């Protein structure tokens, strides 16, 4: 796939919508850049998969969601968590494995969650969010709550059996679920041309009698418009939709990936189609911001991330004696 060119789309945008989306994208970018540095320095446990280059999708999508709407995430979930409202200090502390983390240090990078925000969890299992999102949508429909569930997944996950099961069930039951494929064109280390028989992944929606749309995932305005239509329809009771957001991760599958499977020229061309740069070009061109305004957003994000790191680094590790705490939900009168 060729990388897109030109500024982001502002049609249907307003400064009141576009500027917060831009700020969220920058916050994700700065946070993930620092996380990359911290992991490379040996300060974070486990593995880390960053969201660098895909920021437009999470930021523009979550802008449409209510606080009580649901999202399910992937192993590349930091951007989703931030876009849904998770404080970066709690997220950073979770990556450090600290007691002050969003999950008391038990989840780490690939399993961060916050049910109070409707963030039903990042997931180390590829395709692990499909059934959870469908279940959340079923719950919302039965309760008549007007909530919507958004399922984020990658082009690798689209080939899992759980994709078929969840989309078929969601369509049969007319559930308020929007399936957002973050098509970064590589399933771990394998190009999509070697994993999918169709070039346009949105065509998969036809088999489930739901709308399917392919979107420039590096254009925050295009993502915002497409997600708005899908979320609005789902909230109105018109059932699910599939969005194929074509994007590209700026770094490897994980921090430390040698990336021998990607051509350097291809990477450079897609990095030049950076979603933040394209949105900033559009915002400045429209006169909605000037260069100092843009610089202030980046400086605020750097200050926030530095504070999050200080909070995490100064927090305590969990007490080993509590290792089995929070594993079970206690029912009245029943011992765990």
Secondary structure as GFF3:
##gff-version 3
##sequence-region A 1 336
A	DSSP	alpha_helix	15	40	.	.	.	ID=ss1
A	DSSP	alpha_helix	55	62	.	.	.	ID=ss2
A	DSSP	beta_strand	70	72	.	.	.	ID=ss3
A	DSSP	alpha_helix	78	83	.	.	.	ID=ss4
A	DSSP	alpha_helix	88	96	.	.	.	ID=ss5
A	DSSP	three_ten_helix	109	111	.	.	.	ID=ss6
A	DSSP	three_ten_helix	115	117	.	.	.	ID=ss7
A	DSSP	alpha_helix	129	143	.	.	.	ID=ss8
A	DSSP	beta_strand	149	154	.	.	.	ID=ss9
A	DSSP	three_ten_helix	157	159	.	.	.	ID=ss10
A	DSSP	alpha_helix	161	172	.	.	.	ID=ss11
A	DSSP	beta_strand	177	183	.	.	.	ID=ss12
A	DSSP	beta_strand	186	187	.	.	.	ID=ss13
A	DSSP	beta_strand	190	191	.	.	.	ID=ss14
A	DSSP	three_ten_helix	192	194	.	.	.	ID=ss15
A	DSSP	three_ten_helix	201	208	.	.	.	ID=ss16
A	DSSP	beta_strand	211	216	.	.	.	ID=ss17
A	DSSP	alpha_helix	220	235	.	.	.	ID=ss18
A	DSSP	beta_strand	241	246	.	.	.	ID=ss19
A	DSSP	alpha_helix	264	271	.	.	.	ID=ss20
A	DSSP	alpha_helix	275	285	.	.	.	ID=ss21
A	DSSP	alpha_helix	291	314	.	.	.	ID=ss22
A	DSSP	three_ten_helix	320	322	.	.	.	ID=ss23
###
